[in-house]
Amino acid sequence: MKALIESIVTSLVDHPEDIVVAKTEEETKIVYHLTVNQEDVGKVIGKNGRIAKAIRTVVYAAKTDAKKRIYLDIM
């Protein structure tokens, strides 16, 4: 899942070397924390959050463990 997030975001940003994806796992959920360069935040979020919503939709659809919910937090 981490590789999927990185591959999607890499094509959107100008500084792909600054992409960091951290994973936090709890009993009922898995949270991926995405951090990008300050200049690229707007590109990842998009107008009215449309790009962020699309990235989250792809990540939610690709989940492998049906028992845990997956969240994507863009910082």
PQR file with spaces between the fields and no chain letter, atoms N, CA, C, O and H, PARSE charges and radii, in Angstrom:
ATOM       1  N    MET     1       0.830   -1.191    0.000 -0.4000 1.5000
ATOM       2  CA   MET     1       0.000    0.000    0.000 -0.0000 2.0000
ATOM       3  C    MET     1       0.875    1.255    0.000  0.5500 1.7000
ATOM       4  O    MET     1       0.563    2.246   -0.661 -0.5500 1.4000
ATOM       5  N    LYS     2       1.964    1.193    0.747 -0.4000 1.5000
ATOM       6  CA   LYS     2       2.890    2.330    0.808 -0.0000 2.0000
ATOM       7  C    LYS     2       3.456    2.636   -0.575  0.5500 1.7000
ATOM       8  O    LYS     2       3.575    3.802   -0.950 -0.5500 1.4000
ATOM       9  H    LYS     2       2.217    0.388    1.283  0.4000 1.0000
ATOM      10  N    ALA     3       3.802    1.607   -1.332 -0.4000 1.5000
ATOM      11  CA   ALA     3       4.335    1.790   -2.682 -0.0000 2.0000
ATOM      12  C    ALA     3       3.285    2.382   -3.614  0.5500 1.7000
ATOM      13  O    ALA     3       3.614    3.188   -4.485 -0.5500 1.4000
ATOM      14  H    ALA     3       3.705    0.659   -1.028  0.4000 1.0000
ATOM      15  N    LEU     4       2.039    1.994   -3.441 -0.4000 1.5000
ATOM      16  CA   LEU     4       0.949    2.541   -4.251 -0.0000 2.0000
ATOM      17  C    LEU     4       0.797    4.040   -4.013  0.5500 1.7000
ATOM      18  O    LEU     4       0.681    4.813   -4.964 -0.5500 1.4000
ATOM      19  H    LEU     4       1.772    1.340   -2.733  0.4000 1.0000
ATOM      20  N    ILE     5       0.797    4.447   -2.758 -0.4000 1.5000
ATOM      21  CA   ILE     5       0.674    5.869   -2.414 -0.0000 2.0000
ATOM      22  C    ILE     5       1.852    6.652   -2.987  0.5500 1.7000
ATOM      23  O    ILE     5       1.670    7.719   -3.573 -0.5500 1.4000
ATOM      24  H    ILE     5       0.892    3.819   -1.985  0.4000 1.0000
ATOM      25  N    GLU     6       3.054    6.120   -2.815 -0.4000 1.5000
ATOM      26  CA   GLU     6       4.244    6.806   -3.322 -0.0000 2.0000
ATOM      27  C    GLU     6       4.214    6.930   -4.842  0.5500 1.7000
ATOM      28  O    GLU     6       4.597    7.968   -5.382 -0.5500 1.4000
ATOM      29  H    GLU     6       3.202    5.253   -2.339  0.4000 1.0000
ATOM      30  N    SER     7       3.769    5.902   -5.531 -0.4000 1.5000
ATOM      31  CA   SER     7       3.753    5.964   -6.994 -0.0000 2.0000
ATOM      32  C    SER     7       2.717    6.947   -7.512  0.5500 1.7000
ATOM      33  O    SER     7       2.952    7.603   -8.527 -0.5500 1.4000
ATOM      34  H    SER     7       3.457    5.059   -5.093  0.4000 1.0000
ATOM      35  N    ILE     8       1.597    7.063   -6.855 -0.4000 1.5000
ATOM      36  CA   ILE     8       0.574    8.032   -7.268 -0.0000 2.0000
ATOM      37  C    ILE     8       1.069    9.453   -7.036  0.5500 1.7000
ATOM      38  O    ILE     8       0.959   10.304   -7.919 -0.5500 1.4000
ATOM      39  H    ILE     8       1.406    6.530   -6.031  0.4000 1.0000
ATOM      40  N    VAL     9       1.607    9.711   -5.860 -0.4000 1.5000
ATOM      41  CA   VAL     9       2.002   11.062   -5.481 -0.0000 2.0000
ATOM      42  C    VAL     9       3.258   11.507   -6.230  0.5500 1.7000
ATOM      43  O    VAL     9       3.416   12.695   -6.508 -0.5500 1.4000
ATOM      44  H    VAL     9       1.696    9.021   -5.142  0.4000 1.0000
ATOM      45  N    THR    10       4.144   10.585   -6.557 -0.4000 1.5000
ATOM      46  CA   THR    10       5.387   10.928   -7.261 -0.0000 2.0000
ATOM      47  C    THR    10       5.101   11.621   -8.590  0.5500 1.7000
ATOM      48  O    THR    10       5.819   12.542   -8.980 -0.5500 1.4000
ATOM      49  H    THR    10       4.016    9.619   -6.332  0.4000 1.0000
ATOM      50  N    SER    11       4.069   11.188   -9.273 -0.4000 1.5000
ATOM      51  CA   SER    11       3.758   11.791  -10.570 -0.0000 2.0000
ATOM      52  C    SER    11       3.137   13.174  -10.441  0.5500 1.7000
ATOM      53  O    SER    11       3.058   13.904  -11.429 -0.5500 1.4000
ATOM      54  H    SER    11       3.485   10.440   -8.956  0.4000 1.0000
ATOM      55  N    LEU    12       2.696   13.548   -9.250 -0.4000 1.5000
ATOM      56  CA   LEU    12       2.026   14.835   -9.052 -0.0000 2.0000
ATOM      57  C    LEU    12       2.965   15.956   -8.599  0.5500 1.7000
ATOM      58  O    LEU    12       2.711   17.126   -8.886 -0.5500 1.4000
ATOM      59  H    LEU    12       2.760   12.955   -8.448  0.4000 1.0000
ATOM      60  N    VAL    13       4.032   15.616   -7.904 -0.4000 1.5000
ATOM      61  CA   VAL    13       4.856   16.626   -7.233 -0.0000 2.0000
ATOM      62  C    VAL    13       6.115   16.979   -8.016  0.5500 1.7000
ATOM      63  O    VAL    13       6.539   16.237   -8.901 -0.5500 1.4000
ATOM      64  H    VAL    13       4.239   14.665   -7.671  0.4000 1.0000
ATOM      65  N    ASP    14       6.711   18.135   -7.673 -0.4000 1.5000
ATOM      66  CA   ASP    14       7.970   18.572   -8.272 -0.0000 2.0000
ATOM      67  C    ASP    14       9.185   18.047   -7.506  0.5500 1.7000
ATOM      68  O    ASP    14      10.277   17.957   -8.066 -0.5500 1.4000
ATOM      69  H    ASP    14       6.366   18.738   -6.953  0.4000 1.0000
ATOM      70  N    HIS    15       9.001   17.704   -6.237 -0.4000 1.5000
ATOM      71  CA   HIS    15      10.091   17.218   -5.383 -0.0000 2.0000
ATOM      72  C    HIS    15       9.764   15.809   -4.889  0.5500 1.7000
ATOM      73  O    HIS    15       9.393   15.643   -3.727 -0.5500 1.4000
ATOM      74  H    HIS    15       8.114   17.777   -5.782  0.4000 1.0000
ATOM      75  N    PRO    16       9.894   14.790   -5.746 -0.5600 1.5000
ATOM      76  CA   PRO    16       9.542   13.428   -5.325  0.2800 2.0000
ATOM      77  C    PRO    16      10.464   12.855   -4.252  0.5500 1.7000
ATOM      78  O    PRO    16      10.104   11.894   -3.572 -0.5500 1.4000
ATOM      79  N    GLU    17      11.645   13.437   -4.098 -0.4000 1.5000
ATOM      80  CA   GLU    17      12.572   12.932   -3.075 -0.0000 2.0000
ATOM      81  C    GLU    17      12.120   13.281   -1.663  0.5500 1.7000
ATOM      82  O    GLU    17      12.626   12.705   -0.699 -0.5500 1.4000
ATOM      83  H    GLU    17      11.938   14.217   -4.650  0.4000 1.0000
ATOM      84  N    ASP    18      11.177   14.212   -1.520 -0.4000 1.5000
ATOM      85  CA   ASP    18      10.693   14.632   -0.198 -0.0000 2.0000
ATOM      86  C    ASP    18       9.436   13.889    0.255  0.5500 1.7000
ATOM      87  O    ASP    18       8.884   14.208    1.308 -0.5500 1.4000
ATOM      88  H    ASP    18      10.766   14.679   -2.303  0.4000 1.0000
ATOM      89  N    ILE    19       8.979   12.918   -0.508 -0.4000 1.5000
ATOM      90  CA   ILE    19       7.779   12.168   -0.145 -0.0000 2.0000
ATOM      91  C    ILE    19       8.110   11.192    0.974  0.5500 1.7000
ATOM      92  O    ILE    19       9.051   10.405    0.874 -0.5500 1.4000
ATOM      93  H    ILE    19       9.427   12.658   -1.363  0.4000 1.0000
ATOM      94  N    VAL    20       7.324   11.255    2.036 -0.4000 1.5000
ATOM      95  CA   VAL    20       7.483   10.335    3.162 -0.0000 2.0000
ATOM      96  C    VAL    20       6.116    9.757    3.492  0.5500 1.7000
ATOM      97  O    VAL    20       5.153   10.494    3.704 -0.5500 1.4000
ATOM      98  H    VAL    20       6.559   11.894    2.117  0.4000 1.0000
ATOM      99  N    VAL    21       6.038    8.423    3.532 -0.4000 1.5000
ATOM     100  CA   VAL    21       4.796    7.746    3.900 -0.0000 2.0000
ATOM     101  C    VAL    21       5.080    6.926    5.149  0.5500 1.7000
ATOM     102  O    VAL    21       5.889    5.999    5.129 -0.5500 1.4000
ATOM     103  H    VAL    21       6.820    7.824    3.359  0.4000 1.0000
ATOM     104  N    ALA    22       4.403    7.281    6.236 -0.4000 1.5000
ATOM     105  CA   ALA    22       4.559    6.550    7.500 -0.0000 2.0000
ATOM     106  C    ALA    22       3.271    5.795    7.782  0.5500 1.7000
ATOM     107  O    ALA    22       2.186    6.231    7.399 -0.5500 1.4000
ATOM     108  H    ALA    22       3.746    8.034    6.253  0.4000 1.0000
ATOM     109  N    LYS    23       3.400    4.666    8.450 -0.4000 1.5000
ATOM     110  CA   LYS    23       2.244    3.801    8.717 -0.0000 2.0000
ATOM     111  C    LYS    23       2.045    3.643   10.214  0.5500 1.7000
ATOM     112  O    LYS    23       2.988    3.343   10.947 -0.5500 1.4000
ATOM     113  H    LYS    23       4.281    4.311    8.761  0.4000 1.0000
ATOM     114  N    THR    24       0.820    3.844   10.660 -0.4000 1.5000
ATOM     115  CA   THR    24       0.445    3.618   12.052 -0.0000 2.0000
ATOM     116  C    THR    24      -0.667    2.586   12.059  0.5500 1.7000
ATOM     117  O    THR    24      -1.688    2.761   11.395 -0.5500 1.4000
ATOM     118  H    THR    24       0.054    4.087   10.065  0.4000 1.0000
ATOM     119  N    GLU    25      -0.469    1.512   12.809 -0.4000 1.5000
ATOM     120  CA   GLU    25      -1.464    0.435   12.817 -0.0000 2.0000
ATOM     121  C    GLU    25      -2.054    0.289   14.212  0.5500 1.7000
ATOM     122  O    GLU    25      -1.335    0.227   15.209 -0.5500 1.4000
ATOM     123  H    GLU    25       0.361    1.370   13.348  0.4000 1.0000
ATOM     124  N    GLU    26      -3.378    0.234   14.256 -0.4000 1.5000
ATOM     125  CA   GLU    26      -4.104    0.022   15.502 -0.0000 2.0000
ATOM     126  C    GLU    26      -4.982   -1.217   15.359  0.5500 1.7000
ATOM     127  O    GLU    26      -4.922   -1.912   14.344 -0.5500 1.4000
ATOM     128  H    GLU    26      -3.962    0.284   13.445  0.4000 1.0000
ATOM     129  N    GLU    27      -5.787   -1.489   16.363 -0.4000 1.5000
ATOM     130  CA   GLU    27      -6.618   -2.685   16.344 -0.0000 2.0000
ATOM     131  C    GLU    27      -7.618   -2.708   15.201  0.5500 1.7000
ATOM     132  O    GLU    27      -7.800   -3.735   14.547 -0.5500 1.4000
ATOM     133  H    GLU    27      -5.835   -0.925   17.187  0.4000 1.0000
ATOM     134  N    THR    28      -8.262   -1.578   14.964 -0.4000 1.5000
ATOM     135  CA   THR    28      -9.336   -1.543   13.974 -0.0000 2.0000
ATOM     136  C    THR    28      -9.021   -0.722   12.734  0.5500 1.7000
ATOM     137  O    THR    28      -9.828   -0.678   11.806 -0.5500 1.4000
ATOM     138  H    THR    28      -8.114   -0.744   15.496  0.4000 1.0000
ATOM     139  N    LYS    29      -7.853   -0.066   12.699 -0.4000 1.5000
ATOM     140  CA   LYS    29      -7.555    0.773   11.542 -0.0000 2.0000
ATOM     141  C    LYS    29      -6.064    0.855   11.277  0.5500 1.7000
ATOM     142  O    LYS    29      -5.228    0.622   12.150 -0.5500 1.4000
ATOM     143  H    LYS    29      -7.197   -0.102   13.453  0.4000 1.0000
ATOM     144  N    ILE    30      -5.769    1.199   10.022 -0.4000 1.5000
ATOM     145  CA   ILE    30      -4.399    1.464    9.588 -0.0000 2.0000
ATOM     146  C    ILE    30      -4.396    2.877    9.016  0.5500 1.7000
ATOM     147  O    ILE    30      -5.202    3.201    8.144 -0.5500 1.4000
ATOM     148  H    ILE    30      -6.448    1.388    9.313  0.4000 1.0000
ATOM     149  N    VAL    31      -3.483    3.719    9.513 -0.4000 1.5000
ATOM     150  CA   VAL    31      -3.410    5.105    9.054 -0.0000 2.0000
ATOM     151  C    VAL    31      -2.068    5.314    8.360  0.5500 1.7000
ATOM     152  O    VAL    31      -1.010    5.032    8.923 -0.5500 1.4000
ATOM     153  H    VAL    31      -2.829    3.455   10.221  0.4000 1.0000
ATOM     154  N    TYR    32      -2.129    5.809    7.137 -0.4000 1.5000
ATOM     155  CA   TYR    32      -0.935    6.181    6.391 -0.0000 2.0000
ATOM     156  C    TYR    32      -0.809    7.695    6.431  0.5500 1.7000
ATOM     157  O    TYR    32      -1.742    8.406    6.058 -0.5500 1.4000
ATOM     158  H    TYR    32      -2.988    6.039    6.679  0.4000 1.0000
ATOM     159  N    HIS    33       0.332    8.191    6.878 -0.4000 1.5000
ATOM     160  CA   HIS    33       0.597    9.626    6.979 -0.0000 2.0000
ATOM     161  C    HIS    33       1.496   10.021    5.810  0.5500 1.7000
ATOM     162  O    HIS    33       2.636    9.565    5.718 -0.5500 1.4000
ATOM     163  H    HIS    33       1.090    7.613    7.181  0.4000 1.0000
ATOM     164  N    LEU    34       0.989   10.861    4.926 -0.4000 1.5000
ATOM     165  CA   LEU    34       1.720   11.299    3.753 -0.0000 2.0000
ATOM     166  C    LEU    34       2.261   12.696    3.994  0.5500 1.7000
ATOM     167  O    LEU    34       1.503   13.612    4.315 -0.5500 1.4000
ATOM     168  H    LEU    34       0.063   11.231    5.000  0.4000 1.0000
ATOM     169  N    THR    35       3.565   12.864    3.841 -0.4000 1.5000
ATOM     170  CA   THR    35       4.212   14.163    3.979 -0.0000 2.0000
ATOM     171  C    THR    35       4.951   14.474    2.683  0.5500 1.7000
ATOM     172  O    THR    35       5.707   13.649    2.171 -0.5500 1.4000
ATOM     173  H    THR    35       4.180   12.120    3.580  0.4000 1.0000
ATOM     174  N    VAL    36       4.719   15.683    2.159 -0.4000 1.5000
ATOM     175  CA   VAL    36       5.388   16.122    0.933 -0.0000 2.0000
ATOM     176  C    VAL    36       6.048   17.471    1.188  0.5500 1.7000
ATOM     177  O    VAL    36       5.848   18.083    2.237 -0.5500 1.4000
ATOM     178  H    VAL    36       4.105   16.353    2.576  0.4000 1.0000
ATOM     179  N    ASN    37       6.833   17.925    0.225 -0.4000 1.5000
ATOM     180  CA   ASN    37       7.481   19.234    0.305 -0.0000 2.0000
ATOM     181  C    ASN    37       6.405   20.319    0.417  0.5500 1.7000
ATOM     182  O    ASN    37       5.313   20.176   -0.131 -0.5500 1.4000
ATOM     183  H    ASN    37       6.996   17.428   -0.627  0.4000 1.0000
ATOM     184  N    GLN    38       6.718   21.387    1.121 -0.4000 1.5000
ATOM     185  CA   GLN    38       5.768   22.480    1.349 -0.0000 2.0000
ATOM     186  C    GLN    38       5.243   23.066    0.033  0.5500 1.7000
ATOM     187  O    GLN    38       4.083   23.468   -0.049 -0.5500 1.4000
ATOM     188  H    GLN    38       7.606   21.503    1.567  0.4000 1.0000
ATOM     189  N    GLU    39       6.090   23.112   -0.984 -0.4000 1.5000
ATOM     190  CA   GLU    39       5.682   23.661   -2.279 -0.0000 2.0000
ATOM     191  C    GLU    39       4.704   22.752   -3.017  0.5500 1.7000
ATOM     192  O    GLU    39       3.974   23.216   -3.893 -0.5500 1.4000
ATOM     193  H    GLU    39       7.032   22.785   -0.917  0.4000 1.0000
ATOM     194  N    ASP    40       4.678   21.475   -2.680 -0.4000 1.5000
ATOM     195  CA   ASP    40       3.851   20.502   -3.389 -0.0000 2.0000
ATOM     196  C    ASP    40       2.523   20.187   -2.710  0.5500 1.7000
ATOM     197  O    ASP    40       1.737   19.400   -3.239 -0.5500 1.4000
ATOM     198  H    ASP    40       5.270   21.097   -1.968  0.4000 1.0000
ATOM     199  N    VAL    41       2.261   20.773   -1.570 -0.4000 1.5000
ATOM     200  CA   VAL    41       1.044   20.459   -0.826 -0.0000 2.0000
ATOM     201  C    VAL    41      -0.202   20.774   -1.655  0.5500 1.7000
ATOM     202  O    VAL    41      -1.139   19.976   -1.693 -0.5500 1.4000
ATOM     203  H    VAL    41       2.900   21.412   -1.141  0.4000 1.0000
ATOM     204  N    GLY    42      -0.217   21.913   -2.308 -0.4000 1.5000
ATOM     205  CA   GLY    42      -1.372   22.296   -3.116 -0.0000 2.0000
ATOM     206  C    GLY    42      -1.609   21.356   -4.278  0.5500 1.7000
ATOM     207  O    GLY    42      -2.754   21.122   -4.663 -0.5500 1.4000
ATOM     208  H    GLY    42       0.544   22.562   -2.277  0.4000 1.0000
ATOM     209  N    LYS    43      -0.546   20.815   -4.839 -0.4000 1.5000
ATOM     210  CA   LYS    43      -0.678   19.886   -5.967 -0.0000 2.0000
ATOM     211  C    LYS    43      -1.279   18.560   -5.516  0.5500 1.7000
ATOM     212  O    LYS    43      -2.021   17.923   -6.264 -0.5500 1.4000
ATOM     213  H    LYS    43       0.384   21.005   -4.525  0.4000 1.0000
ATOM     214  N    VAL    44      -0.959   18.148   -4.301 -0.4000 1.5000
ATOM     215  CA   VAL    44      -1.477   16.883   -3.792 -0.0000 2.0000
ATOM     216  C    VAL    44      -2.932   17.034   -3.343  0.5500 1.7000
ATOM     217  O    VAL    44      -3.728   16.107   -3.494 -0.5500 1.4000
ATOM     218  H    VAL    44      -0.356   18.665   -3.693  0.4000 1.0000
ATOM     219  N    ILE    45      -3.276   18.183   -2.800 -0.4000 1.5000
ATOM     220  CA   ILE    45      -4.643   18.405   -2.339 -0.0000 2.0000
ATOM     221  C    ILE    45      -5.565   18.747   -3.509  0.5500 1.7000
ATOM     222  O    ILE    45      -6.667   18.206   -3.602 -0.5500 1.4000
ATOM     223  H    ILE    45      -2.629   18.936   -2.677  0.4000 1.0000
ATOM     224  N    GLY    46      -5.131   19.627   -4.392 -0.4000 1.5000
ATOM     225  CA   GLY    46      -5.939   19.992   -5.556 -0.0000 2.0000
ATOM     226  C    GLY    46      -7.028   20.990   -5.213  0.5500 1.7000
ATOM     227  O    GLY    46      -7.222   21.343   -4.050 -0.5500 1.4000
ATOM     228  H    GLY    46      -4.236   20.066   -4.316  0.4000 1.0000
ATOM     229  N    LYS    47      -7.737   21.443   -6.239 -0.4000 1.5000
ATOM     230  CA   LYS    47      -8.829   22.398   -6.032 -0.0000 2.0000
ATOM     231  C    LYS    47      -9.954   21.717   -5.262  0.5500 1.7000
ATOM     232  O    LYS    47     -10.440   20.653   -5.646 -0.5500 1.4000
ATOM     233  H    LYS    47      -7.580   21.156   -7.185  0.4000 1.0000
ATOM     234  N    ASN    48     -10.349   22.348   -4.181 -0.4000 1.5000
ATOM     235  CA   ASN    48     -11.422   21.841   -3.320 -0.0000 2.0000
ATOM     236  C    ASN    48     -11.165   20.417   -2.829  0.5500 1.7000
ATOM     237  O    ASN    48     -12.109   19.708   -2.479 -0.5500 1.4000
ATOM     238  H    ASN    48      -9.955   23.212   -3.869  0.4000 1.0000
ATOM     239  N    GLY    49      -9.900   19.991   -2.799 -0.4000 1.5000
ATOM     240  CA   GLY    49      -9.559   18.669   -2.284 -0.0000 2.0000
ATOM     241  C    GLY    49      -9.868   17.526   -3.230  0.5500 1.7000
ATOM     242  O    GLY    49      -9.936   16.375   -2.800 -0.5500 1.4000
ATOM     243  H    GLY    49      -9.134   20.567   -3.084  0.4000 1.0000
ATOM     244  N    ARG    50     -10.054   17.816   -4.504 -0.4000 1.5000
ATOM     245  CA   ARG    50     -10.452   16.772   -5.456 -0.0000 2.0000
ATOM     246  C    ARG    50      -9.367   15.727   -5.665  0.5500 1.7000
ATOM     247  O    ARG    50      -9.669   14.535   -5.734 -0.5500 1.4000
ATOM     248  H    ARG    50      -9.998   18.751   -4.854  0.4000 1.0000
ATOM     249  N    ILE    51      -8.122   16.143   -5.768 -0.4000 1.5000
ATOM     250  CA   ILE    51      -7.040   15.175   -5.992 -0.0000 2.0000
ATOM     251  C    ILE    51      -6.837   14.323   -4.737  0.5500 1.7000
ATOM     252  O    ILE    51      -6.644   13.111   -4.835 -0.5500 1.4000
ATOM     253  H    ILE    51      -7.877   17.110   -5.712  0.4000 1.0000
ATOM     254  N    ALA    52      -6.879   14.944   -3.576 -0.4000 1.5000
ATOM     255  CA   ALA    52      -6.735   14.192   -2.321 -0.0000 2.0000
ATOM     256  C    ALA    52      -7.862   13.165   -2.190  0.5500 1.7000
ATOM     257  O    ALA    52      -7.630   12.036   -1.760 -0.5500 1.4000
ATOM     258  H    ALA    52      -7.036   15.928   -3.496  0.4000 1.0000
ATOM     259  N    LYS    53      -9.054   13.552   -2.555 -0.4000 1.5000
ATOM     260  CA   LYS    53     -10.201   12.642   -2.486 -0.0000 2.0000
ATOM     261  C    LYS    53     -10.018   11.471   -3.449  0.5500 1.7000
ATOM     262  O    LYS    53     -10.348   10.334   -3.113 -0.5500 1.4000
ATOM     263  H    LYS    53      -9.243   14.470   -2.905  0.4000 1.0000
ATOM     264  N    ALA    54      -9.493   11.747   -4.647 -0.4000 1.5000
ATOM     265  CA   ALA    54      -9.266   10.687   -5.620 -0.0000 2.0000
ATOM     266  C    ALA    54      -8.182    9.724   -5.141  0.5500 1.7000
ATOM     267  O    ALA    54      -8.311    8.512   -5.313 -0.5500 1.4000
ATOM     268  H    ALA    54      -9.225   12.671   -4.920  0.4000 1.0000
ATOM     269  N    ILE    55      -7.112   10.255   -4.541 -0.4000 1.5000
ATOM     270  CA   ILE    55      -6.050    9.389   -4.009 -0.0000 2.0000
ATOM     271  C    ILE    55      -6.607    8.505   -2.905  0.5500 1.7000
ATOM     272  O    ILE    55      -6.318    7.309   -2.859 -0.5500 1.4000
ATOM     273  H    ILE    55      -7.007   11.240   -4.401  0.4000 1.0000
ATOM     274  N    ARG    56      -7.400    9.083   -2.020 -0.4000 1.5000
ATOM     275  CA   ARG    56      -8.003    8.303   -0.928 -0.0000 2.0000
ATOM     276  C    ARG    56      -8.918    7.216   -1.484  0.5500 1.7000
ATOM     277  O    ARG    56      -8.929    6.100   -0.964 -0.5500 1.4000
ATOM     278  H    ARG    56      -7.635   10.055   -2.057  0.4000 1.0000
ATOM     279  N    THR    57      -9.673    7.515   -2.513 -0.4000 1.5000
ATOM     280  CA   THR    57     -10.573    6.532   -3.112 -0.0000 2.0000
ATOM     281  C    THR    57      -9.797    5.336   -3.652  0.5500 1.7000
ATOM     282  O    THR    57     -10.202    4.191   -3.450 -0.5500 1.4000
ATOM     283  H    THR    57      -9.664    8.421   -2.935  0.4000 1.0000
ATOM     284  N    VAL    58      -8.692    5.593   -4.333 -0.4000 1.5000
ATOM     285  CA   VAL    58      -7.870    4.505   -4.869 -0.0000 2.0000
ATOM     286  C    VAL    58      -7.273    3.676   -3.733  0.5500 1.7000
ATOM     287  O    VAL    58      -7.265    2.447   -3.797 -0.5500 1.4000
ATOM     288  H    VAL    58      -8.363    6.524   -4.497  0.4000 1.0000
ATOM     289  N    VAL    59      -6.780    4.339   -2.710 -0.4000 1.5000
ATOM     290  CA   VAL    59      -6.177    3.629   -1.577 -0.0000 2.0000
ATOM     291  C    VAL    59      -7.222    2.782   -0.854  0.5500 1.7000
ATOM     292  O    VAL    59      -6.940    1.641   -0.489 -0.5500 1.4000
ATOM     293  H    VAL    59      -6.787    5.338   -2.659  0.4000 1.0000
ATOM     294  N    TYR    60      -8.417    3.318   -0.643 -0.4000 1.5000
ATOM     295  CA   TYR    60      -9.469    2.564    0.038 -0.0000 2.0000
ATOM     296  C    TYR    60      -9.903    1.359   -0.791  0.5500 1.7000
ATOM     297  O    TYR    60     -10.207    0.301   -0.240 -0.5500 1.4000
ATOM     298  H    TYR    60      -8.647    4.245   -0.940  0.4000 1.0000
ATOM     299  N    ALA    61      -9.932    1.518   -2.112 -0.4000 1.5000
ATOM     300  CA   ALA    61     -10.350    0.424   -2.986 -0.0000 2.0000
ATOM     301  C    ALA    61      -9.300   -0.684   -3.046  0.5500 1.7000
ATOM     302  O    ALA    61      -9.643   -1.838   -3.303 -0.5500 1.4000
ATOM     303  H    ALA    61      -9.684    2.377   -2.559  0.4000 1.0000
ATOM     304  N    ALA    62      -8.042   -0.359   -2.816 -0.4000 1.5000
ATOM     305  CA   ALA    62      -6.962   -1.334   -2.918 -0.0000 2.0000
ATOM     306  C    ALA    62      -6.654   -2.029   -1.602  0.5500 1.7000
ATOM     307  O    ALA    62      -5.683   -2.781   -1.523 -0.5500 1.4000
ATOM     308  H    ALA    62      -7.764    0.578   -2.607  0.4000 1.0000
ATOM     309  N    LYS    63      -7.437   -1.803   -0.589 -0.4000 1.5000
ATOM     310  CA   LYS    63      -7.124   -2.413    0.712 -0.0000 2.0000
ATOM     311  C    LYS    63      -7.162   -3.931    0.619  0.5500 1.7000
ATOM     312  O    LYS    63      -7.926   -4.502   -0.159 -0.5500 1.4000
ATOM     313  H    LYS    63      -8.226   -1.192   -0.653  0.4000 1.0000
ATOM     314  N    THR    64      -6.335   -4.566    1.417 -0.4000 1.5000
ATOM     315  CA   THR    64      -6.201   -6.016    1.352 -0.0000 2.0000
ATOM     316  C    THR    64      -6.856   -6.716    2.534  0.5500 1.7000
ATOM     317  O    THR    64      -7.385   -7.816    2.373 -0.5500 1.4000
ATOM     318  H    THR    64      -5.714   -4.102    2.049  0.4000 1.0000
ATOM     319  N    ASP    65      -6.836   -6.115    3.702 -0.4000 1.5000
ATOM     320  CA   ASP    65      -7.403   -6.737    4.897 -0.0000 2.0000
ATOM     321  C    ASP    65      -8.781   -6.137    5.145  0.5500 1.7000
ATOM     322  O    ASP    65      -8.889   -4.956    5.476 -0.5500 1.4000
ATOM     323  H    ASP    65      -6.407   -5.221    3.833  0.4000 1.0000
ATOM     324  N    ALA    66      -9.813   -6.919    4.993 -0.4000 1.5000
ATOM     325  CA   ALA    66     -11.187   -6.414    5.096 -0.0000 2.0000
ATOM     326  C    ALA    66     -11.574   -6.074    6.538  0.5500 1.7000
ATOM     327  O    ALA    66     -12.571   -5.383    6.750 -0.5500 1.4000
ATOM     328  H    ALA    66      -9.725   -7.879    4.724  0.4000 1.0000
ATOM     329  N    LYS    67     -10.818   -6.538    7.524 -0.4000 1.5000
ATOM     330  CA   LYS    67     -11.189   -6.310    8.918 -0.0000 2.0000
ATOM     331  C    LYS    67     -10.750   -4.946    9.440  0.5500 1.7000
ATOM     332  O    LYS    67     -11.310   -4.448   10.417 -0.5500 1.4000
ATOM     333  H    LYS    67     -10.009   -7.099    7.351  0.4000 1.0000
ATOM     334  N    LYS    68      -9.770   -4.349    8.808 -0.4000 1.5000
ATOM     335  CA   LYS    68      -9.258   -3.054    9.269 -0.0000 2.0000
ATOM     336  C    LYS    68      -9.571   -1.977    8.253  0.5500 1.7000
ATOM     337  O    LYS    68      -9.476   -2.199    7.046 -0.5500 1.4000
ATOM     338  H    LYS    68      -9.315   -4.753    8.015  0.4000 1.0000
ATOM     339  N    ARG    69      -9.946   -0.809    8.750 -0.4000 1.5000
ATOM     340  CA   ARG    69     -10.201    0.339    7.887 -0.0000 2.0000
ATOM     341  C    ARG    69      -8.880    1.017    7.575  0.5500 1.7000
ATOM     342  O    ARG    69      -7.961    1.008    8.394 -0.5500 1.4000
ATOM     343  H    ARG    69     -10.024   -0.629    9.731  0.4000 1.0000
ATOM     344  N    ILE    70      -8.787    1.597    6.405 -0.4000 1.5000
ATOM     345  CA   ILE    70      -7.569    2.295    5.988 -0.0000 2.0000
ATOM     346  C    ILE    70      -7.870    3.773    5.845  0.5500 1.7000
ATOM     347  O    ILE    70      -8.880    4.157    5.255 -0.5500 1.4000
ATOM     348  H    ILE    70      -9.534    1.604    5.740  0.4000 1.0000
ATOM     349  N    TYR    71      -6.989    4.603    6.387 -0.4000 1.5000
ATOM     350  CA   TYR    71      -7.118    6.048    6.315 -0.0000 2.0000
ATOM     351  C    TYR    71      -5.834    6.620    5.721  0.5500 1.7000
ATOM     352  O    TYR    71      -4.743    6.087    5.928 -0.5500 1.4000
ATOM     353  H    TYR    71      -6.168    4.291    6.867  0.4000 1.0000
ATOM     354  N    LEU    72      -5.987    7.709    4.985 -0.4000 1.5000
ATOM     355  CA   LEU    72      -4.832    8.418    4.443 -0.0000 2.0000
ATOM     356  C    LEU    72      -4.872    9.844    4.973  0.5500 1.7000
ATOM     357  O    LEU    72      -5.824   10.585    4.725 -0.5500 1.4000
ATOM     358  H    LEU    72      -6.873    8.142    4.817  0.4000 1.0000
ATOM     359  N    ASP    73      -3.833   10.218    5.700 -0.4000 1.5000
ATOM     360  CA   ASP    73      -3.726   11.544    6.297 -0.0000 2.0000
ATOM     361  C    ASP    73      -2.642   12.316    5.550  0.5500 1.7000
ATOM     362  O    ASP    73      -1.480   11.910    5.534 -0.5500 1.4000
ATOM     363  H    ASP    73      -3.060    9.616    5.901  0.4000 1.0000
ATOM     364  N    ILE    74      -3.030   13.437    4.928 -0.4000 1.5000
ATOM     365  CA   ILE    74      -2.062   14.239    4.181 -0.0000 2.0000
ATOM     366  C    ILE    74      -1.631   15.402    5.067  0.5500 1.7000
ATOM     367  O    ILE    74      -2.454   16.211    5.495 -0.5500 1.4000
ATOM     368  H    ILE    74      -3.973   13.767    4.941  0.4000 1.0000
ATOM     369  N    MET    75      -0.338   15.473    5.333 -0.4000 1.5000
ATOM     370  CA   MET    75       0.186   16.510    6.215 -0.0000 2.0000
ATOM     371  C    MET    75       0.897   17.570    5.412  0.5500 1.7000
ATOM     372  O    MET    75       1.411   18.534    5.980 -0.5500 1.4000
ATOM     373  H    MET    75       0.331   14.815    4.986  0.4000 1.0000
